[in-house]
Amino acid sequence: MREPNINRRQFFRSTGALLAGAMITPWQDLISAAPKGFTPDLVTLGKSGVRLCRLGFGTGTNSGQVQRDLGREGFSRLFRYAYDRGVTYIDTADGYGTHTYVKEAIRGIPREKLFILSKMWWSPENIKNPMAALDRYRRELGVEYLDCLLIHCTMQPSWPQDLKPMMEAFDTAKERKIIRLKGMSCHGLPALRQAAKVPWADVQLARVNPQGHAVDGESPDDSEGNMDLVGRELKTMKGMGRGILGMKLVGNGDFTRREDRVRAMQYAMQCGFVDAVTIGFAGTAEVDEALENMGAALAAGAKAA
């Protein structure tokens, strides 16, 4: 994979004052000070009162291709490995094609021990009949309810008007207790800014890394976004009581240097507005590293405080 084209000036500008001082500490020293055998803790999503594991098992790398290529048995083994290390939050989506993989992987695990999040694309069919799609998701996952359901990847600032039938259906599903929380993800700052003005969502899934790689920009097509502007909107949402979930901590898989992955995790754990994060895993070494990076980031934050 290619190295991200991010220079030192861009890195400092995107990271902001929060981590400027932390950059003085070599990332290797942060890792060496990490607690051994770190297990992720449970955190509360905004003001919802719902708790989940701080680290999520992502199933959508390259639209789920990486996880599907593991095969069903390989996927199950990898998730069980992560589960044994304390990872109980699963991030999936209809578009990833991984619902049935998750169903097999979680077989036999008490449902209440898991936090399962899925996402619904705003296709004409789903706008017309979102409840039918949600019922299918529950069958594919083999569960009676989802902990969280998101409208997937809104792009236009007009989404509250365009997707009103989906929003109303999500409200109904929450009343019926077949979802616990509702929310959305955005693709581009115009949609994200609108999300910070509309109090409908319980949860916001957002692309987060201090390098600004694969985070929201002014156009949905931007590959390099502005984390300062994204962070401003997420802080507003956090102040509204919304739970914030971070993704793209490894830059859509482009962060081939561990230093970049460590700094992204450090940012997410110390920025003050991210509750939990999800990373798409392809192997056990990636699970181990993510846990080590998280433990190091939390330990450094506690020491600085």
N, C-alpha and C positions, 0 to 999 in steps of 0.2 A: 504494500500500500504506500501511497505517496506521503511525504512529510507535509504537514500543513504549511502554507506560505504565510507565516506570521512572524513579523520582526519584533525586536525588543520594545520599540516605541509603541507599537500596537498593543502588545501584551500589557504594558503598564497602564496605557490609557483605558483599556477595557476592564482591567482588574480593579482600578480605582484605589482610593486611599486605604481601604480596608486591608488589602494584602500587600501594600507597598513595603511596609516594614517587615512582613513575613518573608518577603523575597530574600532578605538578608540571610535567613537560615537555609543552608543547602537542603534540597529535598531529600537527599540520602540521610541527613541527620534527623529529619522529621520521621522518616520510616524507621530508623534504628531506635527511636524513642517510642514507637508504637507499642501498645500493650500486646502481649503474645496471646494468641488464641481468641482474638476479639470476636465477640458476638454482638450483632446489631441490636439496639434497644427498640422498644416500642415508643412511638411518638403520637401525639394527637394532631389530627388534620384540622388546622385552623380552630374555629370555635364549634366544630361539629360534634365534638365529644367522641368521635370515632378514632380508634387507635389502629396503627399499622406498623409493620417493621420499617425501620429507617432506610433499609436497602431493599430494592425491588428486583425481582428476576424478570428481565425483559425478554420478550419473545418476538420482537419485530425487527431484528437486525437485517438490513437490506430487504425490508418488507416481509420479514419472517423467513427468508430463504436460508439464512445461516442456521437458524434453529430447526427448520424442516429437514435440512440436509443431514442433521444428526440421526434422523430416523426416529421412530416412536420409542424404541427401546433406549437409544442413546439420549434422547431428550429426557425421558423419565429418569435415567440414571443421573444425568446432570442436575436436574431439579432436585432429586432426592439428596444429592450431595450438598447442594446449597441449603436445602431444608434442614439437614442434619447440622449445618453450621449456623442455623438460626434465621435463615431467609424465608419469610412466610408471606411476603407480598408478591403477587404475580401480576404482571402487566401484559395484557394480550389485546387483540382486536380482531374483528371480523375480517378485515383486510389482510391480516397476517396469515390467515389459514392455519392458525395454531390452536384453535379452541379444542379440537378433539385430542390434540397432543397433551394439552393441559389436563383434560378429563382423565386420561390414562395415568398421567404423572401424579395426580393427587388422590388416586384411588386408595381408599383405606385411611386417609388422613382426616381427622375430625374437622368438619367444615368450619367450626368456630375458630380454629387455629389459623385459618388462612384469610388473607385480604385479596380478593380477586377483582381486578379492574379490567373492563373491556371498553371498546370504542365503536361507535356507529358512524359510518360515513354518511354524508348528506346527499345520497343518491335520490333521484325522483321517487323511486320505490319506497325508500326509507322515510322520506318526507311525507309521503301519502299514508303509509301504514307502519309507523315505527314500532308499535306493540308486537306486530307479527315478527319483526326482526328480533326483538328482545326475547320473545318466547323461543325462537330458534336458538339464540345464543345460550339460553339456559339449558336447552336440550343438548346442545353440542358440548357444553361444559359439564353437564351432569350435575347441575346445582339448582336449588330452588330459588336462590336469589344471588344477585351480584352486589358486592360491597360498593362498587362505584361504576357508573356508566357515563361515558363522555361522548359528546358530539365531537367527531374526529376531524381536526384540521380545518377549522373555518378560515377563510381567506379574505372575505370582504367585510368592510365595516357595517354593511347592511344585514349581517347574519341574524340579528334579533328579529327582523321582519321576515327574512327569507326562510328561517328555520323555526318559525313559531309553532307549527304542528309538532315538531320533534320536542321542543321545549315543553309543550303542554303534556305530551305523552310521558316524558320523563317525570314531570310533576305527578302525574297519575300513578306511574309505576312506583314512585317513592311512597305515595299514600297507601298503595297496596302492599308495600313492604317487599316488593320483588327487586328493588334496588335500595340501597341504604343512602347513597349519596349520588348527586348528579353534577355534571360539570362539562368542561370542554377543553380542547386544545386549539391553538391558533397557529397559523402559518403566515407570518408577516405582521409588522407593527400596526398597520391600520386596524386589523381585526383585533389585535391584542389591546390596543387603546380603547376600542369599543367595549371589550370584555371588562375593562376596569371601570366602566361607567354603568354597567348593567349588573344589578345585584342578584341575578338569577342563580348563578353557579355556586355550589358548595366547594368545588374543587377546580383548580386550574392546573393543567399539565403544560409545562413550558420548557423550551430548550434553553439550557443554562450551561455556560462555561465562560470563564473570564477572558479567554482568547477571542471570543466572538465568532467562533467557527461553527457554522450550521445553526446559528441562533437567528432570531427574527430580525429582519431588516425592513426597509421601507417597501420593498417589493417581495411578494411571496417567492420569487425566483432567486433572491439574493442568497449566495452561499456564505457570505461573510456579513454578519449582522452587527448590531451595536448593543453590547451587554449593558452599558450604562442606561440606555433608553429602555431596554427590556426590564432591567432591575427597577427602574422608576415605576413602571406600571405594576410590576409584581408587588412592590412595597405598598402601593395603593390598595391592591386586592387583599393583601395580608391585613392591612388596617381595617378592611371591611369584614374581616373574620373568615376569609376564604382560606382553605387549605391549599398549599402550593407544593406540587410535585415537580421535581426537576428531571430532565432527560438530556441526552446528547452530551453526557459528561466525558465521553471519549471522542467527541467531535465526529459523530457518525462513523466511528471506526478509523478515522484518519489520524488520531493521535498515536503514532507508533512509538514515540518516546515516552517512557514512564514519567519523566519529569512533567510533561504536559498533563498526564492523567492524574498525577498527584496534586498539581496545582488546581485542576478543575474540581477535584473532590474537596480540597481545602476551601476553595471559594464557596462551594455549595453548603458546606458545613458551617461556615463562619459568616456568611452574608447576612443572616438574620431574617430572611424571608422564605427560605426553602425548608419545608418540613421533612421530606423524604425524597429519595432519588431512585431511578431505575436505570439499570445497565443491561444491555443484551449480552448474554454470555454464550460462548461457544465451547468452553472447556473448563475443567476444574481449576486450572492455574489462574484463569481470569477471575473466578469466584474468590480464590484465595487472595489475589492481589487487591481486588476491590475492597474486601474486608480489611485488609492491612492498611490500605490507603485511607479508608474511613476511620479506622481506629487512630491512625496517626493524626488525621485532621482534627478529630474531636479532642484528642489529648493536647494538641498544640493550642487549640482554642481555649481549653480549660486552663492551661498554664498561663496564657496571655491574660485571661480574665483575672 
